[in-house]
Amino acid sequence: GRFGGKNIAEFTITKERLNNRAIEQIAPLLLINRGGESFPNKGEDFVLETGDQIYVLADHNALIKLRKMMQ
């Protein structure tokens, strides 16, 4: 969906030890899905695990930055 020129985008974490802070500097983290359980952002020190799915609210430039971060 679109929200003021931004989109909700889904990413799957493929890197180890990526924390919320790195993502939040680019785009607000809305939701984390881990092992079939969904929960809101757990805070900036929460460590994401490989396989976690995240949902962010991002504009086009933020999407590009996040894709690069996930590589």
trRosetta pair geometry for C-beta under 8 A, 3 or more apart (Angstrom, degrees):
i j d omega theta_ij theta_ji phi_ij phi_ji
1 7 6.9 157 79 -143 39 64
1 8 5.6 27 47 17 83 109
2 5 7.1 26 -172 -76 102 11
2 6 7.0 138 -158 71 58 39
2 7 5.9 -34 -99 -90 59 71
3 6 5.0 -35 71 67 83 93
3 7 7.5 154 22 -89 79 22
3 8 7.3 61 0 -37 118 85
3 57 6.5 -41 60 -150 134 115
5 59 5.9 10 130 -116 94 105
6 57 5.2 49 144 171 135 83
6 58 6.0 163 -158 84 98 15
6 59 5.0 -69 -100 -69 78 66
6 62 8.0 10 -133 39 100 135
7 57 7.5 178 86 -149 29 51
7 58 6.3 -32 61 67 75 68
7 59 7.7 116 13 -109 76 28
7 63 7.2 15 56 -65 117 131
8 30 6.8 -36 -134 20 104 156
8 55 5.8 6 -177 -177 99 103
8 56 7.3 163 -150 81 54 36
8 57 5.9 -29 -94 -95 66 66
9 27 8.0 16 42 127 114 164
9 55 7.1 163 80 -150 37 56
9 56 5.5 -22 60 61 88 86
9 58 5.5 -41 17 38 124 116
9 63 5.8 138 -52 -110 168 103
9 66 7.4 139 96 77 140 153
10 53 6.0 -5 -169 -176 102 105
10 54 7.2 157 -151 81 53 43
10 55 5.5 -24 -95 -96 70 74
11 53 7.2 163 84 -154 39 58
11 54 5.3 -15 61 59 89 92
11 56 7.0 9 6 4 112 113
11 66 6.2 -121 -62 155 154 121
11 67 8.0 -150 -110 -88 123 54
11 70 5.7 -134 -169 -81 127 150
12 51 6.8 -23 -173 -144 101 27
12 52 7.3 158 -155 84 56 41
12 53 5.3 -31 -98 -98 70 72
12 54 7.9 163 -94 16 23 71
12 70 7.9 96 72 -158 53 135
13 18 5.9 -157 -147 48 115 131
13 48 4.8 -167 -98 146 160 122
13 49 6.6 121 89 89 142 31
13 50 5.7 -135 111 -117 94 32
13 51 6.6 -31 66 35 89 25
13 52 4.4 22 17 55 127 88
13 53 7.6 -137 -1 -76 80 24
13 54 6.6 71 -47 -12 96 109
13 70 7.3 -127 -125 -129 41 98
14 50 6.3 44 -143 -137 26 88
14 70 5.8 80 31 -180 104 87
15 18 5.1 84 86 -43 104 119
15 50 7.1 -162 71 -90 13 87
15 69 8.0 -104 14 151 145 70
15 70 6.8 -155 -7 -146 108 46
16 49 7.8 -2 -130 -144 60 51
16 50 5.9 -31 -81 -44 65 107
17 47 6.1 -36 -135 -157 52 117
18 22 6.0 -94 -167 54 82 138
18 23 7.3 72 155 -39 109 103
18 47 7.5 124 68 -162 37 66
18 48 4.9 -32 79 58 88 114
18 69 7.7 108 -139 156 134 107
19 22 5.8 107 65 2 70 96
19 23 7.8 -144 106 6 44 90
19 44 6.9 58 151 168 110 60
19 45 6.6 -32 -160 -147 130 29
19 46 6.8 141 -153 78 79 45
19 47 5.4 -49 -95 -103 80 59
19 48 6.7 171 -108 5 24 84
20 23 5.7 -67 -157 44 43 107
20 24 5.5 40 152 -23 79 112
20 29 5.6 -103 -149 21 97 159
20 41 6.4 108 -144 -158 143 100
20 42 7.1 -165 -46 60 147 77
20 43 6.7 150 46 104 154 33
20 44 4.9 -134 87 -132 109 40
20 45 7.3 -27 37 15 107 15
20 46 5.1 48 -19 57 123 91
20 48 6.9 124 -60 -37 65 102
21 24 5.7 -56 -137 39 28 111
21 25 6.6 37 159 -29 61 100
21 44 4.3 66 -73 -175 84 102
21 45 7.3 31 -34 -74 111 41
22 25 6.2 -51 -159 21 27 113
22 26 7.7 9 149 -4 56 105
22 69 6.8 160 147 -158 116 139
23 26 6.1 -71 -166 41 40 103
23 27 6.8 -52 169 57 77 76
23 29 5.2 66 112 -64 126 117
23 48 7.8 61 -18 -22 136 145
23 54 6.9 -57 -152 149 165 162
23 56 6.7 -129 173 -90 114 134
23 66 7.0 50 -135 -118 84 104
23 69 7.5 164 -93 117 69 159
24 27 7.5 -99 -128 75 28 34
24 28 6.6 31 -133 -115 74 39
24 29 5.7 -68 -76 -4 81 103
24 41 7.9 83 -82 -147 117 142
24 44 6.1 -74 20 -110 152 97
26 56 7.9 7 97 -172 96 153
26 58 7.2 8 135 -117 93 118
26 62 5.0 137 163 -148 90 91
26 65 4.9 -158 -137 102 133 131
26 66 5.7 164 119 -65 150 85
26 69 7.3 -134 -18 -21 159 149
27 56 4.3 75 112 171 123 125
27 57 6.1 -169 178 73 102 49
27 58 3.8 -32 -117 -87 153 96
27 59 7.9 -170 -102 16 112 61
27 62 4.3 104 -62 173 113 140
27 63 7.9 49 -48 -62 153 51
27 66 6.4 -38 16 -56 127 130
28 41 8.0 -87 178 -52 76 149
28 56 6.4 150 81 -156 48 75
28 57 4.9 -2 62 44 104 103
29 32 7.2 20 166 -56 116 90
29 41 4.8 115 97 -99 101 116
29 54 5.9 -49 -145 -171 102 120
29 55 7.6 106 -166 75 58 50
29 56 5.5 -42 -103 -98 49 85
30 40 7.4 -71 167 -138 47 74
30 41 6.9 -95 -158 -39 7 101
30 55 4.7 -58 65 102 107 96
30 56 6.2 167 3 -107 90 25
30 57 5.9 90 -47 -27 119 92
31 38 5.8 1 -179 -170 115 104
31 39 7.3 158 -154 83 72 26
31 40 6.1 -56 -104 -109 63 45
31 41 7.4 -83 -77 -44 24 65
31 54 7.1 160 86 -156 54 50
31 55 4.3 13 51 42 96 117
32 38 7.2 162 85 -150 44 56
32 39 5.9 -20 62 65 90 75
32 40 7.7 54 17 149 83 10
32 41 6.9 108 -18 -97 103 41
32 42 6.7 -40 21 -12 145 101
32 46 7.8 -117 -32 130 165 144
32 48 7.1 -143 -132 -111 127 96
32 52 5.8 -19 -166 -175 98 119
32 53 7.4 143 -163 80 48 52
32 54 5.5 -18 -106 -104 68 76
32 55 7.9 -142 -67 19 31 77
33 36 7.4 14 -179 -105 94 9
33 37 7.1 164 -154 81 57 37
33 38 4.8 -23 -99 -95 80 81
33 52 6.8 148 73 -167 53 64
33 53 4.1 -11 58 62 109 103
33 54 7.6 -159 21 -72 74 31
33 55 7.7 64 -14 -19 101 100
34 37 5.9 -25 69 62 71 88
34 39 7.8 -30 22 23 99 102
34 49 6.7 73 -129 45 121 113
34 51 7.6 87 -136 105 70 91
34 52 5.0 -25 -89 -112 88 89
34 53 7.8 -168 -67 28 44 67
39 42 6.7 48 113 -65 119 95
41 46 7.6 179 -179 31 63 144
42 46 3.7 94 85 -76 113 155
43 46 5.2 118 64 -25 72 101
48 52 4.8 -125 -166 52 92 150
48 54 6.9 -36 -123 -54 141 127
49 52 5.2 110 59 -30 67 109
56 62 7.5 -136 135 140 131 125
56 66 6.7 -171 49 -98 159 161
58 62 3.7 -136 -158 97 102 123
58 63 5.0 137 120 -58 130 73
58 66 6.5 -66 -112 -9 167 139
59 62 5.2 93 50 12 65 105
59 63 7.2 -120 102 -9 33 91
60 63 5.7 -55 -152 30 31 114
60 64 6.8 31 153 -18 63 103
61 64 5.8 -53 -155 32 35 112
61 65 6.6 32 150 -16 66 106
62 65 5.6 -55 -148 38 36 112
62 66 6.1 35 154 -19 68 106
63 66 5.8 -55 -144 38 30 110
63 67 6.4 34 156 -22 64 104
64 67 5.9 -53 -150 32 29 112
64 68 6.7 27 153 -16 62 105
65 68 5.8 -57 -153 37 32 110
65 69 6.3 34 150 -22 66 107
66 69 5.4 -52 -146 35 35 115
66 70 6.3 31 156 -19 67 107
67 70 5.9 -60 -150 37 30 109
67 71 6.9 40 151 -35 62 100
68 71 5.8 -47 -156 14 35 116
